[in-house]
Amino acid sequence: MKIKKNDIVQIIQGKDAGKKGKVLKAMPKINKIVVEGLNLAIKHVRPRREGEKGQRVKMAMPFDVSNVMLICPRCKKKIRVGYKILTDGSRKRFCRKCNDVFK
């Protein structure tokens, strides 16, 4: 999967289209990611102790990685990610618009 934890992404499809956020969790086996503050769903939480009230908690839910595009840290544009093999044999991601290599 080309998107990793702590990347900044922009949603391109769905109810949050056009919004940007930071990736909190990447799940490559199921091809989904969780983005901070986006794709929120309400979860009802039961009271745990006597006298305590139940709550409605907003949680960021996972959505498919095909609905987001990575934001390049240098040129700040939506990009498709490419890979370069460096001279030391390591494989790094790079921006296809400005050719900047990032982690």
Phi and psi in radians as a Rosetta constraint file:
Dihedral C 1 N 2 CA 2 C 2 CIRCULARHARMONIC -1.497 0.35
Dihedral N 2 CA 2 C 2 N 3 CIRCULARHARMONIC -0.175 0.35
Dihedral C 2 N 3 CA 3 C 3 CIRCULARHARMONIC -1.864 0.35
Dihedral N 3 CA 3 C 3 N 4 CIRCULARHARMONIC 2.308 0.35
Dihedral C 3 N 4 CA 4 C 4 CIRCULARHARMONIC -2.134 0.35
Dihedral N 4 CA 4 C 4 N 5 CIRCULARHARMONIC 2.990 0.35
Dihedral C 4 N 5 CA 5 C 5 CIRCULARHARMONIC -1.032 0.35
Dihedral N 5 CA 5 C 5 N 6 CIRCULARHARMONIC 2.505 0.35
Dihedral C 5 N 6 CA 6 C 6 CIRCULARHARMONIC 1.295 0.35
Dihedral N 6 CA 6 C 6 N 7 CIRCULARHARMONIC 0.077 0.35
Dihedral C 6 N 7 CA 7 C 7 CIRCULARHARMONIC -1.306 0.35
Dihedral N 7 CA 7 C 7 N 8 CIRCULARHARMONIC 2.669 0.35
Dihedral C 7 N 8 CA 8 C 8 CIRCULARHARMONIC -1.707 0.35
Dihedral N 8 CA 8 C 8 N 9 CIRCULARHARMONIC 2.212 0.35
Dihedral C 8 N 9 CA 9 C 9 CIRCULARHARMONIC -2.225 0.35
Dihedral N 9 CA 9 C 9 N 10 CIRCULARHARMONIC 2.792 0.35
Dihedral C 9 N 10 CA 10 C 10 CIRCULARHARMONIC -2.090 0.35
Dihedral N 10 CA 10 C 10 N 11 CIRCULARHARMONIC 2.343 0.35
Dihedral C 10 N 11 CA 11 C 11 CIRCULARHARMONIC -1.341 0.35
Dihedral N 11 CA 11 C 11 N 12 CIRCULARHARMONIC 2.294 0.35
Dihedral C 11 N 12 CA 12 C 12 CIRCULARHARMONIC -1.937 0.35
Dihedral N 12 CA 12 C 12 N 13 CIRCULARHARMONIC -0.118 0.35
Dihedral C 12 N 13 CA 13 C 13 CIRCULARHARMONIC -2.641 0.35
Dihedral N 13 CA 13 C 13 N 14 CIRCULARHARMONIC 2.532 0.35
Dihedral C 13 N 14 CA 14 C 14 CIRCULARHARMONIC 1.867 0.35
Dihedral N 14 CA 14 C 14 N 15 CIRCULARHARMONIC -2.954 0.35
Dihedral C 14 N 15 CA 15 C 15 CIRCULARHARMONIC -1.213 0.35
Dihedral N 15 CA 15 C 15 N 16 CIRCULARHARMONIC -0.394 0.35
Dihedral C 15 N 16 CA 16 C 16 CIRCULARHARMONIC -1.816 0.35
Dihedral N 16 CA 16 C 16 N 17 CIRCULARHARMONIC 0.420 0.35
Dihedral C 16 N 17 CA 17 C 17 CIRCULARHARMONIC -1.001 0.35
Dihedral N 17 CA 17 C 17 N 18 CIRCULARHARMONIC 2.345 0.35
Dihedral C 17 N 18 CA 18 C 18 CIRCULARHARMONIC 1.652 0.35
Dihedral N 18 CA 18 C 18 N 19 CIRCULARHARMONIC -0.246 0.35
Dihedral C 18 N 19 CA 19 C 19 CIRCULARHARMONIC -1.507 0.35
Dihedral N 19 CA 19 C 19 N 20 CIRCULARHARMONIC 2.655 0.35
Dihedral C 19 N 20 CA 20 C 20 CIRCULARHARMONIC -1.972 0.35
Dihedral N 20 CA 20 C 20 N 21 CIRCULARHARMONIC 2.662 0.35
Dihedral C 20 N 21 CA 21 C 21 CIRCULARHARMONIC -2.913 0.35
Dihedral N 21 CA 21 C 21 N 22 CIRCULARHARMONIC 2.977 0.35
Dihedral C 21 N 22 CA 22 C 22 CIRCULARHARMONIC -1.691 0.35
Dihedral N 22 CA 22 C 22 N 23 CIRCULARHARMONIC 2.405 0.35
Dihedral C 22 N 23 CA 23 C 23 CIRCULARHARMONIC -1.325 0.35
Dihedral N 23 CA 23 C 23 N 24 CIRCULARHARMONIC 2.109 0.35
Dihedral C 23 N 24 CA 24 C 24 CIRCULARHARMONIC -1.543 0.35
Dihedral N 24 CA 24 C 24 N 25 CIRCULARHARMONIC -0.612 0.35
Dihedral C 24 N 25 CA 25 C 25 CIRCULARHARMONIC -2.620 0.35
Dihedral N 25 CA 25 C 25 N 26 CIRCULARHARMONIC 2.374 0.35
Dihedral C 25 N 26 CA 26 C 26 CIRCULARHARMONIC -2.015 0.35
Dihedral N 26 CA 26 C 26 N 27 CIRCULARHARMONIC 2.312 0.35
Dihedral C 26 N 27 CA 27 C 27 CIRCULARHARMONIC -2.132 0.35
Dihedral N 27 CA 27 C 27 N 28 CIRCULARHARMONIC 1.464 0.35
Dihedral C 27 N 28 CA 28 C 28 CIRCULARHARMONIC -1.143 0.35
Dihedral N 28 CA 28 C 28 N 29 CIRCULARHARMONIC -0.472 0.35
Dihedral C 28 N 29 CA 29 C 29 CIRCULARHARMONIC -1.155 0.35
Dihedral N 29 CA 29 C 29 N 30 CIRCULARHARMONIC -0.601 0.35
Dihedral C 29 N 30 CA 30 C 30 CIRCULARHARMONIC -1.893 0.35
Dihedral N 30 CA 30 C 30 N 31 CIRCULARHARMONIC 0.095 0.35
Dihedral C 30 N 31 CA 31 C 31 CIRCULARHARMONIC 1.056 0.35
Dihedral N 31 CA 31 C 31 N 32 CIRCULARHARMONIC 0.739 0.35
Dihedral C 31 N 32 CA 32 C 32 CIRCULARHARMONIC -2.285 0.35
Dihedral N 32 CA 32 C 32 N 33 CIRCULARHARMONIC 2.769 0.35
Dihedral C 32 N 33 CA 33 C 33 CIRCULARHARMONIC -2.373 0.35
Dihedral N 33 CA 33 C 33 N 34 CIRCULARHARMONIC 2.776 0.35
Dihedral C 33 N 34 CA 34 C 34 CIRCULARHARMONIC -2.018 0.35
Dihedral N 34 CA 34 C 34 N 35 CIRCULARHARMONIC 2.195 0.35
Dihedral C 34 N 35 CA 35 C 35 CIRCULARHARMONIC -1.939 0.35
Dihedral N 35 CA 35 C 35 N 36 CIRCULARHARMONIC 2.370 0.35
Dihedral C 35 N 36 CA 36 C 36 CIRCULARHARMONIC -1.052 0.35
Dihedral N 36 CA 36 C 36 N 37 CIRCULARHARMONIC 2.095 0.35
Dihedral C 36 N 37 CA 37 C 37 CIRCULARHARMONIC 1.370 0.35
Dihedral N 37 CA 37 C 37 N 38 CIRCULARHARMONIC 0.091 0.35
Dihedral C 37 N 38 CA 38 C 38 CIRCULARHARMONIC -2.125 0.35
Dihedral N 38 CA 38 C 38 N 39 CIRCULARHARMONIC 2.742 0.35
Dihedral C 38 N 39 CA 39 C 39 CIRCULARHARMONIC 0.984 0.35
Dihedral N 39 CA 39 C 39 N 40 CIRCULARHARMONIC 0.884 0.35
Dihedral C 39 N 40 CA 40 C 40 CIRCULARHARMONIC -1.355 0.35
Dihedral N 40 CA 40 C 40 N 41 CIRCULARHARMONIC 2.462 0.35
Dihedral C 40 N 41 CA 41 C 41 CIRCULARHARMONIC -2.267 0.35
Dihedral N 41 CA 41 C 41 N 42 CIRCULARHARMONIC 2.673 0.35
Dihedral C 41 N 42 CA 42 C 42 CIRCULARHARMONIC -1.687 0.35
Dihedral N 42 CA 42 C 42 N 43 CIRCULARHARMONIC 2.225 0.35
Dihedral C 42 N 43 CA 43 C 43 CIRCULARHARMONIC -1.969 0.35
Dihedral N 43 CA 43 C 43 N 44 CIRCULARHARMONIC 2.288 0.35
Dihedral C 43 N 44 CA 44 C 44 CIRCULARHARMONIC -1.550 0.35
Dihedral N 44 CA 44 C 44 N 45 CIRCULARHARMONIC 2.210 0.35
Dihedral C 44 N 45 CA 45 C 45 CIRCULARHARMONIC -1.939 0.35
Dihedral N 45 CA 45 C 45 N 46 CIRCULARHARMONIC 2.240 0.35
Dihedral C 45 N 46 CA 46 C 46 CIRCULARHARMONIC -1.322 0.35
Dihedral N 46 CA 46 C 46 N 47 CIRCULARHARMONIC 2.679 0.35
Dihedral C 46 N 47 CA 47 C 47 CIRCULARHARMONIC -1.169 0.35
Dihedral N 47 CA 47 C 47 N 48 CIRCULARHARMONIC 2.428 0.35
Dihedral C 47 N 48 CA 48 C 48 CIRCULARHARMONIC -1.588 0.35
Dihedral N 48 CA 48 C 48 N 49 CIRCULARHARMONIC -0.652 0.35
Dihedral C 48 N 49 CA 49 C 49 CIRCULARHARMONIC -2.027 0.35
Dihedral N 49 CA 49 C 49 N 50 CIRCULARHARMONIC 2.869 0.35
Dihedral C 49 N 50 CA 50 C 50 CIRCULARHARMONIC -1.213 0.35
Dihedral N 50 CA 50 C 50 N 51 CIRCULARHARMONIC 2.355 0.35
Dihedral C 50 N 51 CA 51 C 51 CIRCULARHARMONIC 1.602 0.35
Dihedral N 51 CA 51 C 51 N 52 CIRCULARHARMONIC -0.280 0.35
Dihedral C 51 N 52 CA 52 C 52 CIRCULARHARMONIC -1.460 0.35
Dihedral N 52 CA 52 C 52 N 53 CIRCULARHARMONIC 2.611 0.35
Dihedral C 52 N 53 CA 53 C 53 CIRCULARHARMONIC -1.699 0.35
Dihedral N 53 CA 53 C 53 N 54 CIRCULARHARMONIC 2.677 0.35
Dihedral C 53 N 54 CA 54 C 54 CIRCULARHARMONIC -1.280 0.35
Dihedral N 54 CA 54 C 54 N 55 CIRCULARHARMONIC 2.822 0.35
Dihedral C 54 N 55 CA 55 C 55 CIRCULARHARMONIC -2.373 0.35
Dihedral N 55 CA 55 C 55 N 56 CIRCULARHARMONIC 2.850 0.35
Dihedral C 55 N 56 CA 56 C 56 CIRCULARHARMONIC -1.987 0.35
Dihedral N 56 CA 56 C 56 N 57 CIRCULARHARMONIC 2.004 0.35
Dihedral C 56 N 57 CA 57 C 57 CIRCULARHARMONIC -1.890 0.35
Dihedral N 57 CA 57 C 57 N 58 CIRCULARHARMONIC 2.298 0.35
Dihedral C 57 N 58 CA 58 C 58 CIRCULARHARMONIC -1.508 0.35
Dihedral N 58 CA 58 C 58 N 59 CIRCULARHARMONIC 2.251 0.35
Dihedral C 58 N 59 CA 59 C 59 CIRCULARHARMONIC -2.200 0.35
Dihedral N 59 CA 59 C 59 N 60 CIRCULARHARMONIC 2.486 0.35
Dihedral C 59 N 60 CA 60 C 60 CIRCULARHARMONIC -1.372 0.35
Dihedral N 60 CA 60 C 60 N 61 CIRCULARHARMONIC 2.142 0.35
Dihedral C 60 N 61 CA 61 C 61 CIRCULARHARMONIC -1.759 0.35
Dihedral N 61 CA 61 C 61 N 62 CIRCULARHARMONIC 2.677 0.35
Dihedral C 61 N 62 CA 62 C 62 CIRCULARHARMONIC -1.273 0.35
Dihedral N 62 CA 62 C 62 N 63 CIRCULARHARMONIC 2.622 0.35
Dihedral C 62 N 63 CA 63 C 63 CIRCULARHARMONIC -2.494 0.35
Dihedral N 63 CA 63 C 63 N 64 CIRCULARHARMONIC 2.909 0.35
Dihedral C 63 N 64 CA 64 C 64 CIRCULARHARMONIC -1.149 0.35
Dihedral N 64 CA 64 C 64 N 65 CIRCULARHARMONIC 2.477 0.35
Dihedral C 64 N 65 CA 65 C 65 CIRCULARHARMONIC -1.205 0.35
Dihedral N 65 CA 65 C 65 N 66 CIRCULARHARMONIC -0.319 0.35
Dihedral C 65 N 66 CA 66 C 66 CIRCULARHARMONIC -1.270 0.35
Dihedral N 66 CA 66 C 66 N 67 CIRCULARHARMONIC -0.202 0.35
Dihedral C 66 N 67 CA 67 C 67 CIRCULARHARMONIC -1.594 0.35
Dihedral N 67 CA 67 C 67 N 68 CIRCULARHARMONIC 0.115 0.35
Dihedral C 67 N 68 CA 68 C 68 CIRCULARHARMONIC -2.274 0.35
Dihedral N 68 CA 68 C 68 N 69 CIRCULARHARMONIC 2.761 0.35
Dihedral C 68 N 69 CA 69 C 69 CIRCULARHARMONIC -2.241 0.35
Dihedral N 69 CA 69 C 69 N 70 CIRCULARHARMONIC 2.487 0.35
Dihedral C 69 N 70 CA 70 C 70 CIRCULARHARMONIC -1.253 0.35
Dihedral N 70 CA 70 C 70 N 71 CIRCULARHARMONIC 2.503 0.35
Dihedral C 70 N 71 CA 71 C 71 CIRCULARHARMONIC -1.746 0.35
Dihedral N 71 CA 71 C 71 N 72 CIRCULARHARMONIC 2.183 0.35
Dihedral C 71 N 72 CA 72 C 72 CIRCULARHARMONIC -1.184 0.35
Dihedral N 72 CA 72 C 72 N 73 CIRCULARHARMONIC 2.274 0.35
Dihedral C 72 N 73 CA 73 C 73 CIRCULARHARMONIC -1.150 0.35
Dihedral N 73 CA 73 C 73 N 74 CIRCULARHARMONIC -0.410 0.35
Dihedral C 73 N 74 CA 74 C 74 CIRCULARHARMONIC -1.607 0.35
Dihedral N 74 CA 74 C 74 N 75 CIRCULARHARMONIC -0.934 0.35
Dihedral C 74 N 75 CA 75 C 75 CIRCULARHARMONIC -1.644 0.35
Dihedral N 75 CA 75 C 75 N 76 CIRCULARHARMONIC -0.109 0.35
Dihedral C 75 N 76 CA 76 C 76 CIRCULARHARMONIC 1.048 0.35
Dihedral N 76 CA 76 C 76 N 77 CIRCULARHARMONIC 0.528 0.35
Dihedral C 76 N 77 CA 77 C 77 CIRCULARHARMONIC -1.966 0.35
Dihedral N 77 CA 77 C 77 N 78 CIRCULARHARMONIC 2.775 0.35
Dihedral C 77 N 78 CA 78 C 78 CIRCULARHARMONIC -1.221 0.35
Dihedral N 78 CA 78 C 78 N 79 CIRCULARHARMONIC 2.316 0.35
Dihedral C 78 N 79 CA 79 C 79 CIRCULARHARMONIC -2.355 0.35
Dihedral N 79 CA 79 C 79 N 80 CIRCULARHARMONIC 2.802 0.35
Dihedral C 79 N 80 CA 80 C 80 CIRCULARHARMONIC -1.684 0.35
Dihedral N 80 CA 80 C 80 N 81 CIRCULARHARMONIC 2.450 0.35
Dihedral C 80 N 81 CA 81 C 81 CIRCULARHARMONIC -1.579 0.35
Dihedral N 81 CA 81 C 81 N 82 CIRCULARHARMONIC 2.395 0.35
Dihedral C 81 N 82 CA 82 C 82 CIRCULARHARMONIC -2.040 0.35
Dihedral N 82 CA 82 C 82 N 83 CIRCULARHARMONIC 2.962 0.35
Dihedral C 82 N 83 CA 83 C 83 CIRCULARHARMONIC -2.154 0.35
Dihedral N 83 CA 83 C 83 N 84 CIRCULARHARMONIC 2.422 0.35
Dihedral C 83 N 84 CA 84 C 84 CIRCULARHARMONIC -2.117 0.35
Dihedral N 84 CA 84 C 84 N 85 CIRCULARHARMONIC 2.449 0.35
Dihedral C 84 N 85 CA 85 C 85 CIRCULARHARMONIC -1.708 0.35
Dihedral N 85 CA 85 C 85 N 86 CIRCULARHARMONIC 2.044 0.35
Dihedral C 85 N 86 CA 86 C 86 CIRCULARHARMONIC -1.405 0.35
Dihedral N 86 CA 86 C 86 N 87 CIRCULARHARMONIC 3.011 0.35
Dihedral C 86 N 87 CA 87 C 87 CIRCULARHARMONIC -1.115 0.35
Dihedral N 87 CA 87 C 87 N 88 CIRCULARHARMONIC -0.471 0.35
Dihedral C 87 N 88 CA 88 C 88 CIRCULARHARMONIC -1.468 0.35
Dihedral N 88 CA 88 C 88 N 89 CIRCULARHARMONIC 0.045 0.35
Dihedral C 88 N 89 CA 89 C 89 CIRCULARHARMONIC 1.615 0.35
Dihedral N 89 CA 89 C 89 N 90 CIRCULARHARMONIC -0.068 0.35
Dihedral C 89 N 90 CA 90 C 90 CIRCULARHARMONIC -1.428 0.35
Dihedral N 90 CA 90 C 90 N 91 CIRCULARHARMONIC 2.674 0.35
Dihedral C 90 N 91 CA 91 C 91 CIRCULARHARMONIC -1.885 0.35
Dihedral N 91 CA 91 C 91 N 92 CIRCULARHARMONIC 2.106 0.35
Dihedral C 91 N 92 CA 92 C 92 CIRCULARHARMONIC -2.103 0.35
Dihedral N 92 CA 92 C 92 N 93 CIRCULARHARMONIC 2.637 0.35
Dihedral C 92 N 93 CA 93 C 93 CIRCULARHARMONIC -1.424 0.35
Dihedral N 93 CA 93 C 93 N 94 CIRCULARHARMONIC 2.597 0.35
Dihedral C 93 N 94 CA 94 C 94 CIRCULARHARMONIC -2.499 0.35
Dihedral N 94 CA 94 C 94 N 95 CIRCULARHARMONIC 2.735 0.35
Dihedral C 94 N 95 CA 95 C 95 CIRCULARHARMONIC -1.402 0.35
Dihedral N 95 CA 95 C 95 N 96 CIRCULARHARMONIC 2.263 0.35
Dihedral C 95 N 96 CA 96 C 96 CIRCULARHARMONIC -1.369 0.35
Dihedral N 96 CA 96 C 96 N 97 CIRCULARHARMONIC -0.189 0.35
Dihedral C 96 N 97 CA 97 C 97 CIRCULARHARMONIC -1.621 0.35
Dihedral N 97 CA 97 C 97 N 98 CIRCULARHARMONIC -0.804 0.35
Dihedral C 97 N 98 CA 98 C 98 CIRCULARHARMONIC -1.929 0.35
Dihedral N 98 CA 98 C 98 N 99 CIRCULARHARMONIC 0.006 0.35
Dihedral C 98 N 99 CA 99 C 99 CIRCULARHARMONIC 1.044 0.35
Dihedral N 99 CA 99 C 99 N 100 CIRCULARHARMONIC 0.418 0.35
Dihedral C 99 N 100 CA 100 C 100 CIRCULARHARMONIC -1.429 0.35
Dihedral N 100 CA 100 C 100 N 101 CIRCULARHARMONIC 2.271 0.35
Dihedral C 100 N 101 CA 101 C 101 CIRCULARHARMONIC -1.537 0.35
Dihedral N 101 CA 101 C 101 N 102 CIRCULARHARMONIC 2.269 0.35
Dihedral C 101 N 102 CA 102 C 102 CIRCULARHARMONIC -2.318 0.35
Dihedral N 102 CA 102 C 102 N 103 CIRCULARHARMONIC 2.977 0.35
